[in-house]
């Protein structure tokens, strides 16, 4: 057989007959021959690699990655391995051109974006990726006007469910800790669910019981102190992330308030630490295992030129000791 015929047979090319493919595979096994994956990828102009880019936030320690995304990393790694792809992990600044760094130099065939949160600031860069034909998918809010495809949860419904749980416990003065501007669509979606739940229950949405915060412990501490110093009474806290909620637990303890006797607290994400703090944190669980698999499958569809869609995954309320009846 000619070299091209053998090469196509080893790649499983359907233009080669099944009998020929079986003969080539049998002889290759007898000779102990294995396809050089790197050489094959070089010829086909594919790296057989997917890149995960974590975005660094220079306002805090850039070496710290939100544990929510770390819990998703194992699922992404497993999904890539099952589908025959290597995984490249990197921390990036949004000032760089991701396509030049990863696709044009063949370091990766596609990109999964994790950890960016300021939609208004980052949307221009994402639009640039779309214009350049970069294959990418990100975890976050699934908005109609969002460049590229997203995998995420229904933040509005989840925020409403969390607030309704606090209301059922008899809490009537519920604070919201999290940024609510268009810059942070995930948090603002949870806030809209929070306000609608309060309104539906006939409760007042107190402007003094909302404090902006992004998902970081220092932000959670600052936001909780802001609520305490406002002088507005509260008996519940819905935090837009577990990191904010865990920080709130510490500040409330310092202020002499008991959780859940004086204040019930609920977070969002169900990071591993949520079940380890005291009291253990009630939270809305995002399915990071399923999210990782969907991110990889969605990206592979884009890379293959197939139709792919944004995906919303369900959240689950996980009740622990930080929420108690009044």
C-alpha positions as CSV (number, residue, x, y, z in Angstrom):
1,X,0.0,0.0,0.0
2,X,1.0,3.6,-0.5
3,X,2.0,5.8,2.4
4,X,-1.1,8.0,2.0
5,X,-3.4,5.0,2.0
6,X,-1.8,3.7,5.2
7,X,-2.0,7.1,6.8
8,X,-5.7,7.5,5.9
9,X,-6.4,4.0,7.2
10,X,-4.8,4.7,10.5
11,X,-6.9,7.9,10.9
12,X,-10.1,5.9,10.2
13,X,-10.8,7.8,7.0
14,X,-14.2,6.5,5.7
15,X,-12.9,6.6,2.1
16,X,-10.7,3.6,2.9
17,X,-12.6,0.3,2.9
18,X,-13.2,-1.4,6.3
19,X,-11.2,-4.4,5.1
20,X,-8.2,-2.3,4.3
21,X,-8.5,-0.4,7.6
22,X,-8.6,-3.7,9.6
23,X,-5.5,-5.1,7.7
24,X,-3.5,-1.9,8.4
25,X,-4.6,-1.9,12.1
26,X,-3.6,-5.6,12.4
27,X,-0.1,-5.1,10.9
28,X,0.5,-1.9,12.9
29,X,-0.3,-3.8,16.1
30,X,2.1,-6.6,15.1
31,X,4.8,-4.1,14.4
32,X,4.1,-2.2,17.7
33,X,3.5,1.0,15.7
34,X,1.5,3.9,17.2
35,X,0.4,7.1,15.6
36,X,2.5,10.1,16.7
37,X,-0.3,12.4,17.9
38,X,1.8,15.5,17.8
39,X,3.0,14.9,14.2
40,X,-0.6,14.1,13.1
41,X,-1.9,17.3,14.7
42,X,0.9,19.3,13.1
43,X,0.0,18.0,9.6
44,X,-3.7,18.7,10.2
45,X,-3.1,22.2,11.7
46,X,-4.8,21.2,15.0
47,X,-3.3,21.1,18.4
48,X,-5.9,18.7,19.9
49,X,-5.7,21.1,22.9
50,X,-8.3,23.2,24.7
51,X,-7.3,26.2,26.7
52,X,-8.9,27.4,29.9
53,X,-8.2,31.1,30.6
54,X,-8.8,32.4,34.1
55,X,-8.9,36.1,34.3
56,X,-6.9,37.9,37.0
57,X,-8.5,40.6,39.0
58,X,-5.8,43.1,39.9
59,X,-7.9,44.5,42.8
60,X,-7.1,41.5,44.9
61,X,-4.4,38.8,45.1
62,X,-4.1,37.7,41.4
63,X,-2.9,34.3,42.5
64,X,-6.2,33.5,44.2
65,X,-8.8,31.9,41.9
66,X,-12.5,31.8,43.0
67,X,-12.9,28.2,44.4
68,X,-16.2,27.9,42.5
69,X,-14.2,27.7,39.3
70,X,-11.6,25.4,40.8
71,X,-14.4,22.9,41.6
72,X,-15.4,23.1,37.9
73,X,-11.9,22.4,36.7
74,X,-11.9,18.7,37.6
75,X,-15.0,18.2,35.5
76,X,-13.5,20.1,32.5
77,X,-10.3,18.0,32.8
78,X,-12.2,14.7,32.8
79,X,-14.5,15.8,29.9
80,X,-11.4,16.7,27.8
81,X,-9.7,13.5,28.5
82,X,-12.7,11.4,27.5
83,X,-12.9,13.3,24.2
84,X,-9.2,12.9,23.4
85,X,-8.1,16.5,24.1
86,X,-5.3,17.9,26.2
87,X,-5.9,20.9,28.5
88,X,-3.9,24.1,28.8
89,X,-4.6,26.3,31.8
90,X,-3.5,29.9,32.0
91,X,-4.2,33.1,33.8
92,X,-4.7,36.1,31.5
93,X,-5.1,39.8,31.4
94,X,-7.9,41.0,29.2
95,X,-5.5,43.4,27.4
96,X,-4.0,40.6,25.5
97,X,-5.2,39.2,22.1
98,X,-6.3,35.7,23.0
99,X,-6.5,34.6,19.4
100,X,-2.9,35.5,18.6
101,X,-1.8,33.8,21.9
102,X,-3.8,30.6,21.5
103,X,-5.5,29.9,18.1
104,X,-3.2,31.6,15.6
105,X,-0.1,30.0,17.0
106,X,-1.9,26.7,17.4
107,X,-1.5,26.4,21.1
108,X,-5.2,25.6,21.4
109,X,-8.1,24.9,19.1
110,X,-10.6,26.5,21.3
111,X,-10.9,28.5,24.6
112,X,-13.0,28.2,27.7
113,X,-13.2,31.5,29.6
114,X,-13.7,31.4,33.3
115,X,-13.7,34.1,36.0
116,X,-14.4,37.3,34.3
117,X,-17.2,39.3,35.8
118,X,-17.4,42.9,34.5
119,X,-19.6,42.4,31.5
120,X,-19.5,46.0,30.3
121,X,-15.7,46.2,30.4
122,X,-15.1,42.7,28.9
123,X,-17.8,42.6,26.2
124,X,-15.8,44.6,23.7
125,X,-13.0,42.0,23.9
126,X,-15.5,39.2,23.6
127,X,-17.0,40.9,20.5
128,X,-13.5,41.0,19.0
129,X,-13.1,37.3,19.5
130,X,-16.4,36.7,17.7
131,X,-15.3,39.0,14.8
132,X,-12.0,37.1,14.5
133,X,-13.8,33.7,14.4
134,X,-12.2,32.4,17.6
135,X,-13.8,29.3,19.0
136,X,-14.7,30.1,22.6
137,X,-17.4,29.5,25.3
138,X,-17.7,31.1,28.7
139,X,-19.3,30.3,32.0
140,X,-21.6,33.1,33.1
141,X,-24.9,34.9,32.5
142,X,-26.7,33.6,29.4
143,X,-27.8,37.0,28.0
144,X,-29.2,37.6,24.5
145,X,-26.8,40.5,23.8
146,X,-23.8,38.7,25.2
147,X,-21.0,38.0,22.6
148,X,-20.4,34.3,22.2
149,X,-22.1,31.4,23.9
150,X,-22.5,31.1,27.6
151,X,-23.2,28.2,30.0
152,X,-24.7,29.3,33.3
153,X,-27.7,29.1,35.5
154,X,-31.0,31.0,35.7
155,X,-29.9,33.7,38.1
156,X,-33.2,35.4,38.3
157,X,-35.2,32.2,39.3
158,X,-32.4,31.1,41.6
159,X,-32.3,34.5,43.4
160,X,-36.0,34.4,43.8
161,X,-35.9,30.9,45.2
162,X,-33.3,31.8,47.8
163,X,-35.2,34.9,48.9
164,X,-38.5,32.9,49.1
165,X,-36.7,30.4,51.4
166,X,-35.7,33.2,53.8
167,X,-39.3,34.6,53.7
168,X,-40.7,31.2,54.6
169,X,-38.5,31.2,57.6
170,X,-40.2,34.3,58.8
171,X,-37.5,36.8,57.8
172,X,-39.0,40.1,56.8
173,X,-36.0,42.5,56.6
174,X,-33.6,40.8,54.2
175,X,-30.4,42.4,53.0
176,X,-28.8,41.7,49.6
177,X,-25.0,41.7,49.3
178,X,-23.8,41.9,45.7
179,X,-23.3,44.4,42.9
180,X,-26.5,45.1,41.0
181,X,-25.3,47.1,38.0
182,X,-25.2,45.9,34.3
183,X,-21.5,45.4,34.8
184,X,-22.4,42.2,36.8
185,X,-25.3,40.5,35.0
186,X,-25.2,37.3,37.2
187,X,-25.5,39.3,40.4
188,X,-28.0,41.7,39.0
189,X,-30.2,38.8,37.9
190,X,-30.1,37.4,41.4
191,X,-31.0,40.8,42.8
192,X,-34.0,41.1,40.5
193,X,-35.2,37.7,41.7
194,X,-34.7,38.9,45.3
195,X,-36.7,42.1,44.8
196,X,-39.5,40.3,43.0
197,X,-39.8,37.8,45.8
198,X,-40.0,40.5,48.4
199,X,-42.6,42.4,46.4
200,X,-44.7,39.3,45.9
201,X,-44.7,38.7,49.6
202,X,-45.8,42.2,50.4
203,X,-42.4,43.1,51.9
204,X,-40.5,46.4,51.4
205,X,-37.3,46.5,49.3
206,X,-35.1,48.7,51.5
207,X,-32.4,50.6,49.5
208,X,-30.3,50.7,52.7
209,X,-30.2,46.9,52.8
210,X,-28.3,46.5,49.5
211,X,-24.5,46.8,49.4
212,X,-22.4,46.4,46.3
213,X,-19.8,43.6,46.4
214,X,-18.0,41.3,43.9
215,X,-17.2,37.7,44.7
216,X,-14.2,38.1,47.2
217,X,-13.9,37.9,50.9
218,X,-12.7,41.5,51.4
219,X,-15.7,42.7,49.4
220,X,-18.1,40.6,51.6
221,X,-16.6,42.0,54.8
222,X,-16.9,45.6,53.5
223,X,-20.5,45.1,52.3
224,X,-21.6,43.6,55.6
225,X,-20.1,46.4,57.6
226,X,-21.8,48.9,55.3
227,X,-25.2,47.2,56.1
228,X,-24.5,47.2,59.8
229,X,-23.5,50.9,59.8
230,X,-26.6,51.9,57.9
231,X,-28.7,51.5,61.0
232,X,-31.4,49.7,59.1
233,X,-32.6,46.6,61.0
234,X,-32.3,43.3,59.2
235,X,-32.9,39.6,60.0
236,X,-31.7,37.9,56.9
237,X,-28.9,38.1,54.3
238,X,-28.9,36.9,50.7
239,X,-25.3,37.0,49.4
240,X,-24.7,36.8,45.7
241,X,-21.9,34.4,46.2
242,X,-20.6,32.0,48.9
243,X,-17.4,34.0,49.3
244,X,-19.5,37.1,50.2
245,X,-21.7,35.1,52.5
246,X,-18.7,33.4,54.3
247,X,-17.2,36.9,54.9
248,X,-20.6,38.1,56.2
249,X,-20.7,35.3,58.8
250,X,-17.4,36.5,60.3
251,X,-18.5,40.1,60.4
252,X,-21.8,39.3,62.0
253,X,-20.0,37.2,64.7
254,X,-17.7,40.1,65.4
255,X,-20.7,42.3,65.8
256,X,-22.2,40.0,68.4
257,X,-25.0,38.7,66.2
258,X,-25.9,35.0,66.2
259,X,-26.5,33.1,63.0
260,X,-29.2,31.9,62.5
261,X,-30.8,33.1,65.7
262,X,-30.6,36.8,64.9
263,X,-29.8,36.6,61.2
264,X,-30.3,33.9,58.6
265,X,-27.7,33.8,55.9
266,X,-27.9,32.2,52.4
267,X,-25.1,32.2,49.8
268,X,-24.8,31.1,46.2
269,X,-22.6,28.5,44.4
270,X,-22.0,25.8,47.1
271,X,-18.2,26.0,47.0
272,X,-16.5,23.3,49.2
273,X,-16.0,25.7,52.1
274,X,-19.7,26.4,52.4
275,X,-20.2,23.1,54.2
276,X,-17.1,23.6,56.4
277,X,-17.7,27.0,58.0
278,X,-19.6,27.5,61.3
279,X,-22.5,27.5,61.0
280,X,-22.5,25.6,57.7
281,X,-23.8,27.8,54.9
282,X,-27.2,27.4,53.3
283,X,-26.7,28.1,49.5
284,X,-27.9,27.7,46.0
285,X,-25.8,25.0,44.4
286,X,-24.6,25.3,40.9
287,X,-23.8,21.9,39.3
288,X,-20.1,22.4,38.4
289,X,-19.8,18.7,37.3
290,X,-22.4,19.1,34.7
291,X,-21.3,22.6,33.8
292,X,-17.8,21.4,32.9
293,X,-19.1,18.7,30.6
294,X,-21.5,21.1,28.9
295,X,-18.7,23.7,28.4
296,X,-16.5,21.2,26.7
297,X,-19.2,19.7,24.5
298,X,-20.4,23.2,23.4
299,X,-16.9,24.2,22.5
300,X,-16.3,21.0,20.5
301,X,-19.5,21.7,18.5
302,X,-18.3,25.2,17.7
303,X,-14.9,23.8,16.7
304,X,-16.5,21.2,14.4
305,X,-18.7,23.9,12.8
306,X,-21.9,22.5,14.2
307,X,-24.8,24.4,15.7
308,X,-24.5,25.1,19.4
309,X,-26.6,27.1,21.8
310,X,-26.3,28.8,25.2
311,X,-27.3,26.5,28.1
312,X,-28.9,27.3,31.4
313,X,-28.4,24.6,34.1
314,X,-30.7,24.3,37.1
315,X,-29.7,25.4,40.6
316,X,-30.5,23.5,43.8
317,X,-31.3,24.9,47.2
318,X,-29.0,23.3,49.8
319,X,-30.3,23.9,53.4
320,X,-27.7,24.0,56.2
321,X,-27.4,25.5,59.7
322,X,-27.0,29.2,58.6
323,X,-30.7,29.4,57.9
324,X,-33.1,29.0,60.8
325,X,-36.8,29.8,61.5
326,X,-37.6,33.0,63.4
